Structure formats: structure tokens, C-alpha cells
């Protein structure tokens, strides 16, 4: 989870053809392979084609399941020149098969998805302190993440981080505002339906769902799950995930290292 997907100059320069073959044999052969189809297809014809085309591929022994990553709570500075600052504040989240994952999605939406979200309204619209600010969550087979991201001038970083902590505290201690839950649900469901207008996106959804959880949910069932999320579930997930001792932050700016380390004392 912490390693760059593209590698670095040294790791790429050291790759040999043998390494590529071994990686292919380990990751791109049965039982690691799945076939996903979408669009105007005949399931019987597709099954016949898949059996004749893919069956000759010899399977390998399969991979050992890796241990889930163990998250670190730390504040790191990544120096850059200039006035602009980019900050990511992350928390360990829920994995793709967790029953509370939709509550986490609603929580992230309430906090920072869309122009009606708390962080956008308070920090960007009302105070004008950031160029952009948003929150999101990601799901994987054995872990997940939830993050808040913003860009601002270096002079405003301290204030913005403190305001985010205040908003997190308000949500956890004072609960949801009137209409907030339903607005978040409508935003999530609307984005989901629009995304599925593409046949290619439908294919990716099917494949990703199966790879992450071993099953595929219908769109109707996913919409039902989102609609059924209750406010107390959202607050329970907020209490579970949004804790200062779980915070991991990256600050890409020209701020001094000692100033960045002070964010470890945030309270929310």
C-alpha cells in the first residue's frame, strides 16, 4: 500500500526478462484469472469460447495470501519549492467486504464530496482558504483507506488542518445536520448510476467487485444498501475510524519539518 505502483529508477532498471516471466506466471494465469463480460453478449456462446480458448492455459500453484498491511500513524514532510502546499490526511479504513463500507462511503461524502459537503462549504466557500478540498475512501480485499486532501498556500496550511480537526470533532460529537444524510445518499447514488452509463465501466465494476469480494452485487442491491444507511451507523464509523492516533499525514510544501510535526498533537 505504501509503495509507488510505478516503482523507481533503480527497481525498473534492475528488471530482467526472467522477472517479467515469473511475475506473469504468478499473477496472470489461473487460478488468478477471471473473465468478465458486459454488453450485448450471449452467455452460452461466451462460455463456449472461454472454455476452448482459456482451458489450454495451464494453471500455476497460486499465490499465498499476503498479510494485510499494518498502517502507520505518522506525519511526514516532502519538501518542494514555492508557495503552494498539498496535504493528504489519511486514516485506515474498511475493506471491501465489510458490512459497514457503505456507511463509510456516506461519511466521506458528508465530509468532503461535492459542493454541499462540510469541508467544502466551511473551508473553501465560507473562508476561502483552499484551492481544492475533498475526502474519499478506497476499498481493497484486505484493507481500506479514508483520506482528506487539500491544496492551499503554505501560509494557510496550519489553519486549514486545525479547521479540519474542528469539523471532524463537530461531526463526531454533535452528529449530522438536518438533511445531510439524504443529500449524501442522493449524491452517491446519482454518481453511481451516471458512471454505469458506460458499458466499459459496467465491466470494470463487475471485475473489481468479484476480485475484491468473491461475488458480484447487482446495482439494485448496492443502491438499496446505500439507501438503508442510518445516521447512527455513519457516526459509529466516524468514531471508529477518525481518531487522532490513527492519522497519517503527508505534507508536500516548503514548510520546515519541525512545524509539520506539530500536527501530530491534533485533537478531534
JOUR-V713781 format. One record per residue. N is the residue number from 0. RES is the residue in one letter. PHI is phi in radians with two decimals (* if undefined). Layout:
# JOUR-V713781
n={N	N}
res={RES	RES}
phi={PHI	PHI}
This chain:
# JOUR-V713781
n={0	1	2	3	4	5	6	7	8	9	10	11	12	13	14	15	16	17	18	19	20	21	22	23	24	25	26	27	28	29	30	31	32	33	34	35	36	37	38	39	40	41	42	43	44	45	46	47	48	49	50	51	52	53	54	55	56	57	58	59	60	61	62	63	64	65	66	67	68	69	70	71	72	73	74	75	76	77	78	79	80	81	82	83	84	85	86	87	88	89	90	91	92	93	94	95	96	97	98	99	100	101	102	103	104	105	106	107	108	109	110	111	112	113	114	115	116	117	118	119	120	121	122	123	124	125	126	127	128	129	130	131	132	133	134	135	136	137	138	139	140	141	142	143	144	145	146	147	148	149	150	151	152	153	154	155	156	157	158	159	160	161	162	163	164	165	166	167	168	169	170	171	172	173	174	175	176	177	178	179	180	181	182	183	184	185	186	187	188	189	190	191	192	193	194	195	196	197	198	199	200	201	202	203	204	205	206	207	208	209	210	211	212	213	214	215	216	217	218	219	220	221	222	223	224	225	226	227	228	229	230	231	232	233	234	235	236	237	238	239	240	241	242	243	244	245	246	247	248	249	250	251	252	253	254	255	256	257	258	259	260	261	262	263	264	265	266	267}
res={X	X	X	X	X	X	X	X	X	X	X	X	X	X	X	X	X	X	X	X	X	X	X	X	X	X	X	X	X	X	X	X	X	X	X	X	X	X	X	X	X	X	X	X	X	X	X	X	X	X	X	X	X	X	X	X	X	X	X	X	X	X	X	X	X	X	X	X	X	X	X	X	X	X	X	X	X	X	X	X	X	X	X	X	X	X	X	X	X	X	X	X	X	X	X	X	X	X	X	X	X	X	X	X	X	X	X	X	X	X	X	X	X	X	X	X	X	X	X	X	X	X	X	X	X	X	X	X	X	X	X	X	X	X	X	X	X	X	X	X	X	X	X	X	X	X	X	X	X	X	X	X	X	X	X	X	X	X	X	X	X	X	X	X	X	X	X	X	X	X	X	X	X	X	X	X	X	X	X	X	X	X	X	X	X	X	X	X	X	X	X	X	X	X	X	X	X	X	X	X	X	X	X	X	X	X	X	X	X	X	X	X	X	X	X	X	X	X	X	X	X	X	X	X	X	X	X	X	X	X	X	X	X	X	X	X	X	X	X	X	X	X	X	X	X	X	X	X	X	X	X	X	X	X	X	X	X	X	X	X	X	X	X	X	X	X	X	X}
phi={*	-1.60	-1.61	-1.17	-1.08	-1.47	1.33	-2.37	-1.04	-1.22	-1.18	-1.21	-1.09	-1.53	-1.31	-1.92	-1.04	-1.08	-1.10	-1.13	-1.12	-1.13	-1.15	-1.07	-1.10	-1.45	-1.99	-2.10	-2.20	-0.95	-1.55	-1.36	-1.50	-2.27	-2.07	-2.15	-2.28	-2.54	1.80	-1.45	-2.08	-1.76	-0.98	-1.18	-1.10	-1.15	-1.10	-1.11	-1.08	-1.11	-1.11	-1.31	-1.55	-1.71	-1.05	-1.13	-1.26	-1.32	-1.29	-1.93	-1.22	1.60	-1.56	-1.37	-1.15	-1.26	-1.23	-1.03	-1.12	-1.76	-1.21	-1.88	-1.89	-2.72	-2.00	-2.19	-1.85	-2.14	-1.14	-2.61	-1.54	1.83	-1.47	-1.33	-2.24	-2.17	-2.28	-2.13	-2.04	-2.09	-2.35	-1.03	-2.01	-1.72	-1.43	-1.08	-1.62	-1.22	-1.15	-1.65	-1.09	-1.23	-1.15	-1.13	-1.11	-1.14	-1.03	-1.09	-1.19	-1.07	-1.23	-2.70	-1.95	1.58	-1.29	-1.62	-1.22	-1.08	-1.16	-1.12	-1.14	-1.31	-1.54	-1.68	-1.29	-1.35	-1.83	1.07	-1.67	-2.27	-1.42	-2.59	-2.75	-2.82	-2.21	-2.74	-2.36	-2.26	-2.13	-2.29	-1.19	-2.27	-2.89	-2.82	-2.56	-2.39	-2.43	-2.14	-2.26	-2.69	-2.23	-2.78	-1.41	-1.05	-1.25	-1.83	-1.03	-1.01	-1.13	-1.14	-1.10	-1.12	-1.17	-1.08	-1.07	-1.10	-1.13	-1.08	-1.13	-1.04	-1.12	-1.19	-1.69	-1.94	1.46	-1.53	-1.43	-1.04	1.39	-1.14	-1.11	-1.18	-1.08	-1.12	-1.07	-1.09	-1.12	-1.11	-1.17	-1.10	-1.12	-1.13	-1.14	-1.10	-1.13	-1.45	-1.18	-1.59	-1.10	-1.11	-1.12	-1.09	-1.07	-1.10	-1.10	-1.08	-1.14	-1.13	-1.06	-1.20	-1.15	-1.43	-2.17	1.40	-2.68	-2.17	-1.60	-1.22	-1.06	-1.04	-1.19	-1.12	-1.12	-1.11	-1.08	-1.12	-1.12	-1.44	-1.12	-1.77	-1.04	-1.20	-1.19	-1.08	-1.17	-1.12	-1.16	-1.07	-1.14	-1.28	-1.68	-1.54	-2.13	-0.96	-1.27	-1.81	-1.23	-2.28	-2.21	-2.15	-2.06	-1.81	-2.83	-1.69	-1.23	-1.18	-1.01	-1.14	-1.20	-1.13	-1.14	-1.17	-1.20	-1.16	-1.65	-1.05	-2.22	-2.65}
